[in-house]
Amino acid sequence: MAYAILTKNEIPLHPTQLLWINMVSAITIQFALIFEPAEDGIMNRPPRKTGAKFMSRHDVFQMAYVAILIAGVSLVVDAWLVGNGVSQTIASTTMVNVLVVGKIFYLFNIRTPKLALSKELFSNMYAFVFVGLMIILQLILTYVHSCKIFSIPVQ
């Protein structure tokens, strides 16, 4: 939305595509995180101080940085596709897929404070189950003709 306002262009995604991104990917990622095992020593940590902020400056910065990074990559992909003569329908559907794949990578990055590519990667097999479910849903969205409502070009 901010991109469309700042550039005075059409919204690159259809509203149903935005709903898809917000509902389907958010719900599957939330379920993946629900089954995340507790971190070592979590019960030995002191409680947060009363009145302490829920998110630190680092958390806010990381969230903004990742959101801008994922959105930026998807906008570059969209602009590149449209610039090379690809239809707006295909470009917007590709943009949805890029956004969802970005969210998948972010899921595996935030699951634990340890490095993403460590033995902790496989500590929550449910994360892989829900990511697999999300990928199946994305494939249905992208390739099944009855889901064409989600790929309506912006006019």
C-alpha positions as CSV (number, residue, x, y, z in Angstrom):
1,M,0.0,0.0,0.0
2,A,2.8,2.4,0.9
3,Y,4.6,1.6,-2.4
4,A,1.4,2.4,-4.4
5,I,0.9,5.7,-2.5
6,L,4.6,6.8,-2.8
7,T,5.0,5.9,-6.5
8,K,1.4,7.0,-7.4
9,N,1.0,3.6,-9.1
10,E,-1.6,0.9,-8.9
11,I,-1.5,-1.5,-6.0
12,P,0.7,-4.5,-7.3
13,L,-1.5,-7.0,-5.4
14,H,-5.2,-7.7,-5.5
15,P,-7.0,-7.3,-2.2
16,T,-7.7,-11.1,-2.1
17,Q,-4.0,-11.8,-2.6
18,L,-3.3,-9.5,0.4
19,L,-5.8,-11.5,2.5
20,W,-4.2,-14.7,1.3
21,I,-0.8,-13.6,2.5
22,N,-2.1,-12.3,5.8
23,M,-4.4,-15.2,6.6
24,V,-2.9,-18.4,5.1
25,S,0.8,-17.8,5.6
26,A,0.3,-16.1,9.0
27,I,-1.8,-18.9,10.3
28,T,0.5,-21.7,9.2
29,I,3.5,-19.9,10.6
30,Q,1.7,-19.3,13.9
31,F,0.9,-23.0,14.1
32,A,4.6,-23.8,13.4
33,L,5.7,-21.6,16.3
34,I,3.1,-23.0,18.7
35,F,4.9,-26.3,18.7
36,E,8.4,-24.8,19.2
37,P,10.1,-26.5,22.1
38,A,10.9,-24.3,25.1
39,E,14.4,-22.9,25.2
40,D,16.9,-24.3,27.6
41,G,16.8,-22.5,31.0
42,I,13.7,-20.6,30.2
43,M,12.3,-21.1,33.7
44,N,15.5,-19.9,35.3
45,R,15.2,-16.4,33.7
46,P,14.0,-13.6,35.9
47,P,10.7,-12.1,34.9
48,R,10.6,-8.9,33.0
49,K,10.4,-5.8,35.1
50,T,7.0,-4.2,35.6
51,G,6.4,-1.6,32.9
52,A,9.2,-3.0,30.7
53,K,8.6,-2.6,26.9
54,F,7.2,-5.7,25.2
55,M,9.7,-5.3,22.3
56,S,13.2,-4.0,22.5
57,R,14.6,-1.5,20.0
58,H,16.5,-4.4,18.4
59,D,13.3,-6.3,18.0
60,V,11.6,-3.4,16.3
61,F,14.6,-2.8,14.1
62,Q,14.7,-6.4,13.1
63,M,11.0,-6.6,12.3
64,A,11.2,-3.4,10.2
65,Y,14.4,-4.5,8.4
66,V,13.0,-7.9,7.5
67,A,9.6,-6.4,6.4
68,I,11.4,-3.9,4.1
69,L,13.7,-6.5,2.8
70,I,11.0,-9.0,1.9
71,A,8.7,-6.3,0.4
72,G,11.6,-4.8,-1.5
73,V,12.6,-8.1,-3.1
74,S,9.0,-8.8,-4.1
75,L,8.6,-5.3,-5.6
76,V,11.9,-5.7,-7.5
77,V,10.7,-9.1,-8.8
78,D,7.3,-7.6,-9.8
79,A,8.9,-4.6,-11.6
80,W,11.4,-6.8,-13.4
81,L,8.6,-9.2,-14.6
82,V,6.3,-6.4,-15.7
83,G,9.2,-4.6,-17.4
84,N,10.0,-7.8,-19.4
85,G,6.5,-8.0,-20.7
86,V,5.0,-10.6,-18.3
87,S,1.3,-10.1,-17.6
88,Q,0.2,-8.4,-14.4
89,T,-1.6,-11.5,-13.4
90,I,1.6,-13.6,-13.5
91,A,3.7,-10.9,-11.9
92,S,1.3,-10.4,-9.0
93,T,1.0,-14.2,-8.4
94,T,4.8,-14.4,-8.5
95,M,4.9,-11.5,-6.0
96,V,2.6,-13.4,-3.6
97,N,4.9,-16.5,-3.8
98,V,8.0,-14.4,-3.2
99,L,6.4,-12.8,-0.1
100,V,5.4,-16.2,1.3
101,V,8.8,-17.8,0.6
102,G,10.4,-14.8,2.4
103,K,8.1,-15.4,5.4
104,I,9.2,-19.1,5.4
105,F,12.8,-18.1,5.6
106,Y,12.0,-15.6,8.3
107,L,10.2,-18.3,10.3
108,F,13.3,-20.5,10.4
109,N,15.4,-17.5,11.3
110,I,13.4,-16.4,14.3
111,R,12.5,-19.8,15.8
112,T,15.5,-19.7,18.1
113,P,18.1,-17.2,19.2
114,K,20.7,-19.7,17.9
115,L,21.9,-19.8,14.3
116,A,19.2,-20.9,11.9
117,L,21.5,-23.4,10.2
118,S,22.4,-25.4,13.2
119,K,21.2,-28.6,14.9
120,E,18.3,-26.5,16.2
121,L,16.9,-26.4,12.7
122,F,15.4,-29.9,13.1
123,S,14.2,-29.4,16.7
124,N,10.6,-28.7,15.7
125,M,9.4,-31.1,13.0
126,Y,6.0,-29.5,13.1
127,A,7.5,-26.4,11.6
128,F,8.4,-28.5,8.5
129,V,4.9,-30.0,8.4
130,F,3.2,-26.5,8.5
131,V,5.7,-25.1,5.9
132,G,4.9,-28.1,3.7
133,L,1.2,-27.3,4.1
134,M,1.8,-23.7,3.2
135,I,3.8,-24.7,0.1
136,I,0.9,-27.1,-1.0
137,L,-1.6,-24.2,-0.5
138,Q,0.7,-21.9,-2.5
139,L,0.9,-24.5,-5.3
140,I,-2.9,-24.8,-5.3
141,L,-3.2,-21.0,-5.4
142,T,-0.7,-20.7,-8.2
143,Y,-1.7,-23.6,-10.5
144,V,-5.3,-24.7,-9.9
145,H,-7.6,-22.9,-12.2
146,S,-10.4,-22.6,-9.7
147,C,-8.2,-20.3,-7.6
148,K,-8.1,-17.8,-10.4
149,I,-9.9,-15.3,-8.3
150,F,-6.7,-14.7,-6.4
151,S,-4.8,-13.9,-9.6
152,I,-7.0,-11.1,-10.9
153,P,-4.9,-8.4,-12.5
154,V,-5.0,-4.9,-11.1
155,Q,-6.5,-2.5,-13.5
